[in-house]
Amino acid sequence: MTYDRLVCANCAAPVTEGRCPVCRANRERLQQQNPLAALNPMTLIALLVVLIAAVALLAHQTA
Ligand SMILES: [Zn+2]
């Protein structure tokens, strides 16, 4: 989904910047349609850390 290139009809700025209430409403609606878009980088990093910890724990137990 390429909604990051969507331009707001109300403020003519990219919707992802959320400059006006219309932008923010559209952004939230689009994120609800596409759950993956709601994943922000911090969430991905946290998931990665958990994954690495799980793999390390597994390797420690089997070794
Ligand atoms: Zn707007």
N, CA, C, O and the ligand as a Tripos MOL2 file, in Angstrom:
@<TRIPOS>MOLECULE
protein
  253   251    64     0     0
PROTEIN
NO_CHARGES

@<TRIPOS>ATOM
      1 N           0.8410   -1.1980    0.0000 N.3       1 MET1
      2 CA          0.0000    0.0000    0.0000 C.3       1 MET1
      3 C           0.8760    1.2480    0.0000 C.2       1 MET1
      4 O           1.7940    1.3710    0.8110 O.2       1 MET1
      5 N           0.5920    2.1570   -0.9000 N.am      2 THR2
      6 CA          1.4580    3.3310   -1.0420 C.3       2 THR2
      7 C           0.7320    4.5880   -0.5850 C.2       2 THR2
      8 O           0.7360    5.6060   -1.2760 O.2       2 THR2
      9 N           0.1140    4.5070    0.5780 N.am      3 TYR3
     10 CA         -0.6200    5.6660    1.0530 C.3       3 TYR3
     11 C           0.3040    6.7640    1.5450 C.2       3 TYR3
     12 O          -0.1560    7.8690    1.8330 O.2       3 TYR3
     13 N           1.6110    6.4860    1.6480 N.am      4 ASP4
     14 CA          2.5430    7.5050    2.1030 C.3       4 ASP4
     15 C           2.6930    8.6130    1.0640 C.2       4 ASP4
     16 O           3.2310    9.6830    1.3500 O.2       4 ASP4
     17 N           2.1980    8.3320   -0.1700 N.am      5 ARG5
     18 CA          2.2670    9.3660   -1.2000 C.3       5 ARG5
     19 C           0.9410   10.0770   -1.3700 C.2       5 ARG5
     20 O           0.7960   10.9400   -2.2360 O.2       5 ARG5
     21 N          -0.0290    9.7140   -0.5410 N.am      6 LEU6
     22 CA         -1.3310   10.3570   -0.6170 C.3       6 LEU6
     23 C          -1.2220   11.8070   -0.1580 C.2       6 LEU6
     24 O          -0.5770   12.1050    0.8470 O.2       6 LEU6
     25 N          -1.8530   12.6960   -0.9020 N.am      7 VAL7
     26 CA         -1.8600   14.1070   -0.5270 C.3       7 VAL7
     27 C          -3.2440   14.4700   -0.0050 C.2       7 VAL7
     28 O          -4.2630   14.1150   -0.5980 O.2       7 VAL7
     29 N          -3.2570   15.1750    1.1040 N.am      8 CYS8
     30 CA         -4.5110   15.5490    1.7470 C.3       8 CYS8
     31 C          -5.2630   16.5730    0.9080 C.2       8 CYS8
     32 O          -4.6630   17.4970    0.3600 O.2       8 CYS8
     33 N          -6.5750   16.4080    0.8100 N.am      9 ALA9
     34 CA         -7.3930   17.3590    0.0630 C.3       9 ALA9
     35 C          -7.6400   18.6280    0.8780 C.2       9 ALA9
     36 O          -8.0320   19.6580    0.3290 O.2       9 ALA9
     37 N          -7.4110   18.5480    2.1740 N.am     10 ASN10
     38 CA         -7.7020   19.6880    3.0470 C.3      10 ASN10
     39 C          -6.5140   20.6300    3.1830 C.2      10 ASN10
     40 O          -6.6840   21.8470    3.1250 O.2      10 ASN10
     41 N          -5.3140   20.0860    3.3640 N.am     11 CYS11
     42 CA         -4.1540   20.9420    3.5950 C.3      11 CYS11
     43 C          -3.0820   20.7630    2.5250 C.2      11 CYS11
     44 O          -2.0550   21.4400    2.5740 O.2      11 CYS11
     45 N          -3.2920   19.8700    1.5640 N.am     12 ALA12
     46 CA         -2.3830   19.6710    0.4280 C.3      12 ALA12
     47 C          -1.0030   19.2000    0.8520 C.2      12 ALA12
     48 O          -0.0440   19.3270    0.0900 O.2      12 ALA12
     49 N          -0.8870   18.6570    2.0600 N.am     13 ALA13
     50 CA          0.3790   18.0890    2.5200 C.3      13 ALA13
     51 C           0.2390   16.5740    2.5260 C.2      13 ALA13
     52 O          -0.8820   16.0660    2.5140 O.2      13 ALA13
     53 N           1.3520   15.8370    2.5440 N.am     14 PRO14
     54 CA          1.2590   14.3780    2.6250 C.3      14 PRO14
     55 C           0.4660   13.9440    3.8600 C.2      14 PRO14
     56 O           0.6630   14.4570    4.9620 O.2      14 PRO14
     57 N          -0.4270   12.9940    3.6430 N.am     15 VAL15
     58 CA         -1.3000   12.5450    4.7310 C.3      15 VAL15
     59 C          -0.4900   12.0030    5.9020 C.2      15 VAL15
     60 O          -0.8860   12.1430    7.0590 O.2      15 VAL15
     61 N           0.6570   11.3770    5.5920 N.am     16 THR16
     62 CA          1.4650   10.7620    6.6480 C.3      16 THR16
     63 C           2.0330   11.7970    7.6110 C.2      16 THR16
     64 O           2.3990   11.4520    8.7340 O.2      16 THR16
     65 N           2.1160   13.0630    7.1920 N.am     17 GLU17
     66 CA          2.6500   14.0920    8.0890 C.3      17 GLU17
     67 C           1.6220   14.5120    9.1320 C.2      17 GLU17
     68 O           1.9800   15.0820   10.1630 O.2      17 GLU17
     69 N           0.3470   14.2320    8.8700 N.am     18 GLY18
     70 CA         -0.6980   14.5140    9.8510 C.3      18 GLY18
     71 C          -0.7770   15.9640   10.2470 C.2      18 GLY18
     72 O          -0.8650   16.2720   11.4360 O.2      18 GLY18
     73 N          -0.7460   16.8690    9.2850 N.am     19 ARG19
     74 CA         -0.7390   18.2940    9.6090 C.3      19 ARG19
     75 C          -2.0970   18.8190   10.0320 C.2      19 ARG19
     76 O          -2.1750   19.8290   10.7310 O.2      19 ARG19
     77 N          -3.1640   18.1560    9.6250 N.am     20 CYS20
     78 CA         -4.4980   18.6270    9.9830 C.3      20 CYS20
     79 C          -5.3420   17.4370   10.4400 C.2      20 CYS20
     80 O          -4.9700   16.2900   10.1950 O.2      20 CYS20
     81 N          -6.4650   17.6920   11.0960 N.am     21 PRO21
     82 CA         -7.3080   16.5850   11.5960 C.3      21 PRO21
     83 C          -7.7290   15.6240   10.5020 C.2      21 PRO21
     84 O          -7.8610   14.4260   10.7510 O.2      21 PRO21
     85 N          -7.9400   16.1270    9.2940 N.am     22 VAL22
     86 CA         -8.3220   15.2480    8.1820 C.3      22 VAL22
     87 C          -7.1970   14.2730    7.8800 C.2      22 VAL22
     88 O          -7.4400   13.0870    7.6590 O.2      22 VAL22
     89 N          -5.9670   14.7700    7.8710 N.am     23 CYS23
     90 CA         -4.7970   13.9170    7.6490 C.3      23 CYS23
     91 C          -4.7330   12.8190    8.6970 C.2      23 CYS23
     92 O          -4.5830   11.6410    8.3690 O.2      23 CYS23
     93 N          -4.8480   13.2100    9.9540 N.am     24 ARG24
     94 CA         -4.7050   12.2360   11.0390 C.3      24 ARG24
     95 C          -5.8010   11.1840   10.9720 C.2      24 ARG24
     96 O          -5.5500   10.0040   11.2170 O.2      24 ARG24
     97 N          -7.0240   11.6120   10.6380 N.am     25 ALA25
     98 CA         -8.1350   10.6670   10.5270 C.3      25 ALA25
     99 C          -7.8870    9.6940    9.3870 C.2      25 ALA25
    100 O          -8.0990    8.4900    9.5310 O.2      25 ALA25
    101 N          -7.4380   10.2200    8.2520 N.am     26 ASN26
    102 CA         -7.1530    9.3570    7.1110 C.3      26 ASN26
    103 C          -6.0130    8.3990    7.4220 C.2      26 ASN26
    104 O          -6.0650    7.2210    7.0660 O.2      26 ASN26
    105 N          -5.0000    8.9020    8.0760 N.am     27 ARG27
    106 CA         -3.8390    8.0660    8.3990 C.3      27 ARG27
    107 C          -4.2570    6.9020    9.2970 C.2      27 ARG27
    108 O          -3.8720    5.7550    9.0650 O.2      27 ARG27
    109 N          -5.0460    7.2110   10.3190 N.am     28 GLU28
    110 CA         -5.4920    6.1500   11.2280 C.3      28 GLU28
    111 C          -6.3770    5.1460   10.5130 C.2      28 GLU28
    112 O          -6.2870    3.9420   10.7540 O.2      28 GLU28
    113 N          -7.2330    5.6480    9.6320 N.am     29 ARG29
    114 CA         -8.1310    4.7430    8.9030 C.3      29 ARG29
    115 C          -7.3200    3.8170    7.9940 C.2      29 ARG29
    116 O          -7.6000    2.6210    7.9030 O.2      29 ARG29
    117 N          -6.3180    4.3820    7.3280 N.am     30 LEU30
    118 CA         -5.5010    3.5750    6.4250 C.3      30 LEU30
    119 C          -4.6650    2.5670    7.2070 C.2      30 LEU30
    120 O          -4.4460    1.4460    6.7480 O.2      30 LEU30
    121 N          -4.2070    2.9610    8.3660 N.am     31 GLN31
    122 CA         -3.4090    2.0400    9.1730 C.3      31 GLN31
    123 C          -4.2660    0.8970    9.6920 C.2      31 GLN31
    124 O          -3.7830   -0.2240    9.8530 O.2      31 GLN31
    125 N          -5.5380    1.1780    9.9550 N.am     32 GLN32
    126 CA         -6.4180    0.1040   10.4080 C.3      32 GLN32
    127 C          -6.7020   -0.8750    9.2750 C.2      32 GLN32
    128 O          -6.9000   -2.0670    9.5090 O.2      32 GLN32
    129 N          -6.7200   -0.3630    8.0500 N.am     33 GLN33
    130 CA         -6.9460   -1.2490    6.9050 C.3      33 GLN33
    131 C          -5.7300   -2.1260    6.6640 C.2      33 GLN33
    132 O          -5.8630   -3.2730    6.2370 O.2      33 GLN33
    133 N          -4.5560   -1.5970    6.9340 N.am     34 ASN34
    134 CA         -3.3170   -2.3310    6.6930 C.3      34 ASN34
    135 C          -2.5200   -2.3850    7.9950 C.2      34 ASN34
    136 O          -1.7450   -1.4720    8.2810 O.2      34 ASN34
    137 N          -2.6980   -3.4370    8.7800 N.am     35 PRO35
    138 CA         -2.0380   -3.5260   10.0940 C.3      35 PRO35
    139 C          -0.5240   -3.4200    9.9940 C.2      35 PRO35
    140 O           0.1170   -2.9170   10.9160 O.2      35 PRO35
    141 N           0.0580   -3.8810    8.9010 N.am     36 LEU36
    142 CA          1.5070   -3.8170    8.7670 C.3      36 LEU36
    143 C           2.0000   -2.3760    8.7130 C.2      36 LEU36
    144 O           3.1120   -2.0760    9.1480 O.2      36 LEU36
    145 N           1.1720   -1.4920    8.1790 N.am     37 ALA37
    146 CA          1.5610   -0.0890    8.0940 C.3      37 ALA37
    147 C           1.5990    0.5660    9.4700 C.2      37 ALA37
    148 O           2.2540    1.5890    9.6730 O.2      37 ALA37
    149 N           0.8770   -0.0510   10.4150 N.am     38 ALA38
    150 CA          0.8460    0.5190   11.7610 C.3      38 ALA38
    151 C           2.1070    0.1740   12.5440 C.2      38 ALA38
    152 O           2.3800    0.7700   13.5860 O.2      38 ALA38
    153 N           2.8690   -0.7850   12.0430 N.am     39 LEU39
    154 CA          4.0960   -1.1690   12.7290 C.3      39 LEU39
    155 C           5.1400   -0.0770   12.5200 C.2      39 LEU39
    156 O           5.6000    0.1480   11.4000 O.2      39 LEU39
    157 N           5.4990    0.5780   13.5720 N.am     40 ASN40
    158 CA          6.5230    1.6020   13.4430 C.3      40 ASN40
    159 C           7.8990    0.9790   13.6710 C.2      40 ASN40
    160 O           7.9870   -0.1440   14.1680 O.2      40 ASN40
    161 N           8.9610    1.6760   13.3240 N.am     41 PRO41
    162 CA         10.3110    1.0910   13.4370 C.3      41 PRO41
    163 C          10.6260    0.5820   14.8280 C.2      41 PRO41
    164 O          11.2940   -0.4440   14.9640 O.2      41 PRO41
    165 N          10.1680    1.2660   15.8670 N.am     42 MET42
    166 CA         10.4650    0.8120   17.2240 C.3      42 MET42
    167 C           9.8200   -0.5360   17.5050 C.2      42 MET42
    168 O          10.4090   -1.3810   18.1800 O.2      42 MET42
    169 N           8.6240   -0.7380   16.9970 N.am     43 THR43
    170 CA          7.9500   -2.0230   17.1750 C.3      43 THR43
    171 C           8.7270   -3.1220   16.4680 C.2      43 THR43
    172 O           8.8910   -4.2190   17.0020 O.2      43 THR43
    173 N           9.2040   -2.8250   15.2660 N.am     44 LEU44
    174 CA          9.9700   -3.8150   14.5150 C.3      44 LEU44
    175 C          11.2690   -4.1470   15.2330 C.2      44 LEU44
    176 O          11.6680   -5.3110   15.2880 O.2      44 LEU44
    177 N          11.9330   -3.1350   15.7850 N.am     45 ILE45
    178 CA         13.1800   -3.3660   16.5100 C.3      45 ILE45
    179 C          12.9100   -4.2220   17.7490 C.2      45 ILE45
    180 O          13.6690   -5.1440   18.0480 O.2      45 ILE45
    181 N          11.8320   -3.9160   18.4630 N.am     46 ALA46
    182 CA         11.4910   -4.6840   19.6500 C.3      46 ALA46
    183 C          11.2220   -6.1470   19.2890 C.2      46 ALA46
    184 O          11.6560   -7.0570   19.9950 O.2      46 ALA46
    185 N          10.5040   -6.3640   18.1880 N.am     47 LEU47
    186 CA         10.2330   -7.7280   17.7440 C.3      47 LEU47
    187 C          11.5350   -8.4410   17.3800 C.2      47 LEU47
    188 O          11.7050   -9.6260   17.6680 O.2      47 LEU47
    189 N          12.4430   -7.7150   16.7500 N.am     48 LEU48
    190 CA         13.7220   -8.2920   16.3460 C.3      48 LEU48
    191 C          14.5310   -8.6980   17.5840 C.2      48 LEU48
    192 O          15.1340   -9.7700   17.6200 O.2      48 LEU48
    193 N          14.5330   -7.8310   18.5860 N.am     49 VAL49
    194 CA         15.2720   -8.1210   19.8230 C.3      49 VAL49
    195 C          14.7000   -9.3650   20.4920 C.2      49 VAL49
    196 O          15.4490  -10.2220   20.9620 O.2      49 VAL49
    197 N          13.3850   -9.4630   20.5340 N.am     50 VAL50
    198 CA         12.7380  -10.6370   21.1350 C.3      50 VAL50
    199 C          13.1060  -11.9000   20.3610 C.2      50 VAL50
    200 O          13.3690  -12.9510   20.9470 O.2      50 VAL50
    201 N          13.1200  -11.7770   19.0500 N.am     51 LEU51
    202 CA         13.4510  -12.9200   18.1930 C.3      51 LEU51
    203 C          14.8990  -13.3680   18.4350 C.2      51 LEU51
    204 O          15.1700  -14.5620   18.5610 O.2      51 LEU51
    205 N          15.8130  -12.4140   18.4970 N.am     52 ILE52
    206 CA         17.2250  -12.7420   18.7220 C.3      52 ILE52
    207 C          17.3970  -13.3850   20.0970 C.2      52 ILE52
    208 O          18.1430  -14.3540   20.2440 O.2      52 ILE52
    209 N          16.7120  -12.8500   21.0950 N.am     53 ALA53
    210 CA         16.7950  -13.4030   22.4430 C.3      53 ALA53
    211 C          16.2760  -14.8400   22.4620 C.2      53 ALA53
    212 O          16.8630  -15.7050   23.1120 O.2      53 ALA53
    213 N          15.1900  -15.0900   21.7590 N.am     54 ALA54
    214 CA         14.6240  -16.4350   21.7080 C.3      54 ALA54
    215 C          15.5860  -17.4050   21.0380 C.2      54 ALA54
    216 O          15.7640  -18.5300   21.5040 O.2      54 ALA54
    217 N          16.2030  -16.9730   19.9530 N.am     55 VAL55
    218 CA         17.1540  -17.8280   19.2400 C.3      55 VAL55
    219 C          18.3750  -18.0890   20.1120 C.2      55 VAL55
    220 O          18.8790  -19.2110   20.1550 O.2      55 VAL55
    221 N          18.8520  -17.0640   20.8060 N.am     56 ALA56
    222 CA         20.0130  -17.2150   21.6720 C.3      56 ALA56
    223 C          19.7030  -18.1830   22.8140 C.2      56 ALA56
    224 O          20.5340  -19.0150   23.1780 O.2      56 ALA56
    225 N          18.5120  -18.0650   23.3680 N.am     57 LEU57
    226 CA         18.1000  -18.9460   24.4550 C.3      57 LEU57
    227 C          18.0320  -20.3880   23.9690 C.2      57 LEU57
    228 O          18.4710  -21.3070   24.6600 O.2      57 LEU57
    229 N          17.4810  -20.5780   22.7800 N.am     58 LEU58
    230 CA         17.3510  -21.9100   22.1990 C.3      58 LEU58
    231 C          18.7290  -22.5100   21.9520 C.2      58 LEU58
    232 O          18.9630  -23.6800   22.2560 O.2      58 LEU58
    233 N          19.6390  -21.7150   21.4050 N.am     59 ALA59
    234 CA         20.9870  -22.1830   21.1170 C.3      59 ALA59
    235 C          21.7130  -22.5300   22.4170 C.2      59 ALA59
    236 O          22.4960  -23.4790   22.4590 O.2      59 ALA59
    237 N          21.4590  -21.7770   23.4500 N.am     60 HIS60
    238 CA         22.1040  -22.0240   24.7440 C.3      60 HIS60
    239 C          21.6170  -23.3470   25.3530 C.2      60 HIS60
    240 O          22.3810  -24.0810   25.9790 O.2      60 HIS60
    241 N          20.3540  -23.6200   25.1540 N.am     61 GLN61
    242 CA         19.7830  -24.8330   25.7330 C.3      61 GLN61
    243 C          20.2420  -26.0830   24.9910 C.2      61 GLN61
    244 O          20.4270  -27.1380   25.5980 O.2      61 GLN61
    245 N          20.4240  -25.9650   23.6970 N.am     62 THR62
    246 CA         20.7800  -27.1410   22.9050 C.3      62 THR62
    247 C          22.2950  -27.4060   22.9380 C.2      62 THR62
    248 O          22.7350  -28.5350   22.7220 O.2      62 THR62
    249 N          23.0770  -26.3720   23.2040 N.am     63 ALA63
    250 CA         24.5340  -26.5410   23.1850 C.3      63 ALA63
    251 C          25.0530  -27.2410   24.4350 C.2      63 ALA63
    252 O          26.2580  -27.4550   24.5670 O.2      63 ALA63
    253 ZN         -4.5170   17.4740    5.8270 Zn       64 ZN64
@<TRIPOS>BOND
     1     1     2 1
     2     2     3 1
     3     3     4 2
     4     3     5 am
     5     5     6 1
     6     6     7 1
     7     7     8 2
     8     7     9 am
     9     9    10 1
    10    10    11 1
    11    11    12 2
    12    11    13 am
    13    13    14 1
    14    14    15 1
    15    15    16 2
    16    15    17 am
    17    17    18 1
    18    18    19 1
    19    19    20 2
    20    19    21 am
    21    21    22 1
    22    22    23 1
    23    23    24 2
    24    23    25 am
    25    25    26 1
    26    26    27 1
    27    27    28 2
    28    27    29 am
    29    29    30 1
    30    30    31 1
    31    31    32 2
    32    31    33 am
    33    33    34 1
    34    34    35 1
    35    35    36 2
    36    35    37 am
    37    37    38 1
    38    38    39 1
    39    39    40 2
    40    39    41 am
    41    41    42 1
    42    42    43 1
    43    43    44 2
    44    43    45 am
    45    45    46 1
    46    46    47 1
    47    47    48 2
    48    47    49 am
    49    49    50 1
    50    50    51 1
    51    51    52 2
    52    51    53 am
    53    53    54 1
    54    54    55 1
    55    55    56 2
    56    55    57 am
    57    57    58 1
    58    58    59 1
    59    59    60 2
    60    59    61 am
    61    61    62 1
    62    62    63 1
    63    63    64 2
    64    63    65 am
    65    65    66 1
    66    66    67 1
    67    67    68 2
    68    67    69 am
    69    69    70 1
    70    70    71 1
    71    71    72 2
    72    71    73 am
    73    73    74 1
    74    74    75 1
    75    75    76 2
    76    75    77 am
    77    77    78 1
    78    78    79 1
    79    79    80 2
    80    79    81 am
    81    81    82 1
    82    82    83 1
    83    83    84 2
    84    83    85 am
    85    85    86 1
    86    86    87 1
    87    87    88 2
    88    87    89 am
    89    89    90 1
    90    90    91 1
    91    91    92 2
    92    91    93 am
    93    93    94 1
    94    94    95 1
    95    95    96 2
    96    95    97 am
    97    97    98 1
    98    98    99 1
    99    99   100 2
   100    99   101 am
   101   101   102 1
   102   102   103 1
   103   103   104 2
   104   103   105 am
   105   105   106 1
   106   106   107 1
   107   107   108 2
   108   107   109 am
   109   109   110 1
   110   110   111 1
   111   111   112 2
   112   111   113 am
   113   113   114 1
   114   114   115 1
   115   115   116 2
   116   115   117 am
   117   117   118 1
   118   118   119 1
   119   119   120 2
   120   119   121 am
   121   121   122 1
   122   122   123 1
   123   123   124 2
   124   123   125 am
   125   125   126 1
   126   126   127 1
   127   127   128 2
   128   127   129 am
   129   129   130 1
   130   130   131 1
   131   131   132 2
   132   131   133 am
   133   133   134 1
   134   134   135 1
   135   135   136 2
   136   135   137 am
   137   137   138 1
   138   138   139 1
   139   139   140 2
   140   139   141 am
   141   141   142 1
   142   142   143 1
   143   143   144 2
   144   143   145 am
   145   145   146 1
   146   146   147 1
   147   147   148 2
   148   147   149 am
   149   149   150 1
   150   150   151 1
   151   151   152 2
   152   151   153 am
   153   153   154 1
   154   154   155 1
   155   155   156 2
   156   155   157 am
   157   157   158 1
   158   158   159 1
   159   159   160 2
   160   159   161 am
   161   161   162 1
   162   162   163 1
   163   163   164 2
   164   163   165 am
   165   165   166 1
   166   166   167 1
   167   167   168 2
   168   167   169 am
   169   169   170 1
   170   170   171 1
   171   171   172 2
   172   171   173 am
   173   173   174 1
   174   174   175 1
   175   175   176 2
   176   175   177 am
   177   177   178 1
   178   178   179 1
   179   179   180 2
   180   179   181 am
   181   181   182 1
   182   182   183 1
   183   183   184 2
   184   183   185 am
   185   185   186 1
   186   186   187 1
   187   187   188 2
   188   187   189 am
   189   189   190 1
   190   190   191 1
   191   191   192 2
   192   191   193 am
   193   193   194 1
   194   194   195 1
   195   195   196 2
   196   195   197 am
   197   197   198 1
   198   198   199 1
   199   199   200 2
   200   199   201 am
   201   201   202 1
   202   202   203 1
   203   203   204 2
   204   203   205 am
   205   205   206 1
   206   206   207 1
   207   207   208 2
   208   207   209 am
   209   209   210 1
   210   210   211 1
   211   211   212 2
   212   211   213 am
   213   213   214 1
   214   214   215 1
   215   215   216 2
   216   215   217 am
   217   217   218 1
   218   218   219 1
   219   219   220 2
   220   219   221 am
   221   221   222 1
   222   222   223 1
   223   223   224 2
   224   223   225 am
   225   225   226 1
   226   226   227 1
   227   227   228 2
   228   227   229 am
   229   229   230 1
   230   230   231 1
   231   231   232 2
   232   231   233 am
   233   233   234 1
   234   234   235 1
   235   235   236 2
   236   235   237 am
   237   237   238 1
   238   238   239 1
   239   239   240 2
   240   239   241 am
   241   241   242 1
   242   242   243 1
   243   243   244 2
   244   243   245 am
   245   245   246 1
   246   246   247 1
   247   247   248 2
   248   247   249 am
   249   249   250 1
   250   250   251 1
   251   251   252 2
@<TRIPOS>SUBSTRUCTURE
     1 MET1         2 RESIDUE 1 A MET
     2 THR2         6 RESIDUE 1 A THR
     3 TYR3        10 RESIDUE 1 A TYR
     4 ASP4        14 RESIDUE 1 A ASP
     5 ARG5        18 RESIDUE 1 A ARG
     6 LEU6        22 RESIDUE 1 A LEU
     7 VAL7        26 RESIDUE 1 A VAL
     8 CYS8        30 RESIDUE 1 A CYS
     9 ALA9        34 RESIDUE 1 A ALA
    10 ASN10       38 RESIDUE 1 A ASN
    11 CYS11       42 RESIDUE 1 A CYS
    12 ALA12       46 RESIDUE 1 A ALA
    13 ALA13       50 RESIDUE 1 A ALA
    14 PRO14       54 RESIDUE 1 A PRO
    15 VAL15       58 RESIDUE 1 A VAL
    16 THR16       62 RESIDUE 1 A THR
    17 GLU17       66 RESIDUE 1 A GLU
    18 GLY18       70 RESIDUE 1 A GLY
    19 ARG19       74 RESIDUE 1 A ARG
    20 CYS20       78 RESIDUE 1 A CYS
    21 PRO21       82 RESIDUE 1 A PRO
    22 VAL22       86 RESIDUE 1 A VAL
    23 CYS23       90 RESIDUE 1 A CYS
    24 ARG24       94 RESIDUE 1 A ARG
    25 ALA25       98 RESIDUE 1 A ALA
    26 ASN26      102 RESIDUE 1 A ASN
    27 ARG27      106 RESIDUE 1 A ARG
    28 GLU28      110 RESIDUE 1 A GLU
    29 ARG29      114 RESIDUE 1 A ARG
    30 LEU30      118 RESIDUE 1 A LEU
    31 GLN31      122 RESIDUE 1 A GLN
    32 GLN32      126 RESIDUE 1 A GLN
    33 GLN33      130 RESIDUE 1 A GLN
    34 ASN34      134 RESIDUE 1 A ASN
    35 PRO35      138 RESIDUE 1 A PRO
    36 LEU36      142 RESIDUE 1 A LEU
    37 ALA37      146 RESIDUE 1 A ALA
    38 ALA38      150 RESIDUE 1 A ALA
    39 LEU39      154 RESIDUE 1 A LEU
    40 ASN40      158 RESIDUE 1 A ASN
    41 PRO41      162 RESIDUE 1 A PRO
    42 MET42      166 RESIDUE 1 A MET
    43 THR43      170 RESIDUE 1 A THR
    44 LEU44      174 RESIDUE 1 A LEU
    45 ILE45      178 RESIDUE 1 A ILE
    46 ALA46      182 RESIDUE 1 A ALA
    47 LEU47      186 RESIDUE 1 A LEU
    48 LEU48      190 RESIDUE 1 A LEU
    49 VAL49      194 RESIDUE 1 A VAL
    50 VAL50      198 RESIDUE 1 A VAL
    51 LEU51      202 RESIDUE 1 A LEU
    52 ILE52      206 RESIDUE 1 A ILE
    53 ALA53      210 RESIDUE 1 A ALA
    54 ALA54      214 RESIDUE 1 A ALA
    55 VAL55      218 RESIDUE 1 A VAL
    56 ALA56      222 RESIDUE 1 A ALA
    57 LEU57      226 RESIDUE 1 A LEU
    58 LEU58      230 RESIDUE 1 A LEU
    59 ALA59      234 RESIDUE 1 A ALA
    60 HIS60      238 RESIDUE 1 A HIS
    61 GLN61      242 RESIDUE 1 A GLN
    62 THR62      246 RESIDUE 1 A THR
    63 ALA63      250 RESIDUE 1 A ALA
    64 ZN64       253 GROUP 0 **** ****
